[in-house]
Amino acid sequence: MKDYILYRKITRIIMQLAEELQISSKRSMLIFYRSQTGQRIHDPKYGYQIMSDTYIVNDIISEIAGR
């Protein structure tokens, strides 16, 4: 996946996460990049690049709920 496409996907995920959790986009970005999902999204072997934004947001929410 081209970098610019991936970065646009990450931006959409961060904005959707902020909306779902009713938090600021800055806080959402911190949560995203501190999550395992946020760290793994750049590695194609995990397949996050082809998953829907909503699936990834739900995965992050599940991840932070389990902490």
N, C-alpha and C positions, 0 to 999 in steps of 0.2 A: 504494500500500500504506500502510495506517495506520502511524504511527510505532511504536506499541506492538507491533504484529505484527512489524515489521522488527527492533526491538530484541530481541524474544524469539528471532527467527531468528539474530541475531548472537550471542546468548548460547549457543544450541545449537551454533553453528559453533565458537565459542571453546572450549567444553567438549569437543567432539569432536576438535578439533585438539590439545588438551592430552592427551587420551587416546591419540590416534594417535602423537604424538611422545614420549609419556611424559615430559611436562614439567608444571610447575605451571600453573594457570589464569592466574595473573598474567603469566607469561612468554608463554603462548599469546595473551593479550590484546594484549601488546606486539607480537608477531609479526603478529597479525591487523591491527591498526591501522596498522602500518608497511608493510604489503603494498599493492600496487596494487589487489588485490581488495577489501581492507578500505576503501580510499578510494573505490572505484567502486560499492560495494554500495548507496550512497544514491542513485545516479543511475539512474533507470529505463531509460535508453537502452542500458545494458550488459546488462540482463536478469538480473542476478544474483538479483534479488528472487524470481524464479520458478524458479530452479534448485534442485536438491536440496542439502541441507546437505552431503552426502557429496561431491558434485561440486565444491562450493566449497572444501571442505577439501582435496581432492586438487589443486585448482588452486593453492591457497596453498602446499602442500607442493612442487609442481612449481616454483612461482615462487622459493621460498627455496633449492631445490636448484640452480637455475640461476644463483644469485648468486655 
